[in-house]
Amino acid sequence: MLDIASRTVFAVWVAWSSVYAMRAGLFTSFLGYWGVGAAAALVLLPVGDAMYIGWLASVGSSPSVLAGWPSRGVGGKSSIAA
């Protein structure tokens, strides 16, 4: 019972985070919708763990993560070339 409850709470958090990251422009539509699907599969399907790990790996290897998040460096200049 505790396993189902914890998976449900975690899946809601993953789905909510994916949607809001997509709205803020941090995720592409593909990654956002895949995150919602992986969250639903985490609760409903036996392969949900694999889908979540695949989504997490794709988020970690996305160009925005590999290039560095937009941030302000010395002198207020962005670290990403425009």
N, C-alpha and C positions, 0 to 999 in steps of 0.2 A: 504494500500500500504506500509506503514511504517512497519507494522507487518511482512509482507512477506520479505521485505528487511532485517530487523533485524534478522529474523530467518535464512535467507540464510547466512548472514555474520557469525552468531554464529555457524551454522552448518559447514561452511568451516573451522572455527577455531578449532572446536572439531575434525573434521576429520583429519586436518593437525597435530594437537597435538597428536592424537592417533597414526598416522603413525610414527611420529618422536620419540615418546616415545617407540614404538615397536622397531624401528631401534636402539635406544640407549640401549635397553634391560630392560627398566623400566616396560614395559607391556609385557605380554605373547601374542602370536599370537591371541589367542581367544579374549582377552580384546581389542587388537588393531583393529581387524576386527569388533568386536561388536561396538566399538566406531564409526567406519566409517559407519556401518549400522544404528546406532542410529542417527548419524548426517543426513544421507539421509532421514530417517523416520521423523526426526524433521521438515523437510520442506515439504515432500511429503504425509505423512499419518496423519490421525487424532490421532492415538495412538502414535505419535512420542514423545510426552512429557513423556509418561509412559516408553517408551524404553530408553530414555535418563536418566530418574531417576533410572531405573534398572541398567543401565551401570554405572552410578555414584556411586550407592550403592555397586556394585561389585568391583569397583576400590577402594573404601574406605575400603572394608573388605578383600582385597587381602592379601596374606601372606607377601608380601614385605612391605606393609604399616603397618600391625600389628606388624611385627618384627622390624620395624624401617628402614629407608633408610640407605644405606651404608654411613657412615660418619667417619671421623677421630676424635678419642677422644684424651685424654691426652697422650702425648708421641708418637703420630702418629699411635697408634693402632686402628684398626677398632673396631667399637662397635658390629659388628656381628661376631659370632664365625665362623671360617672357617671349 
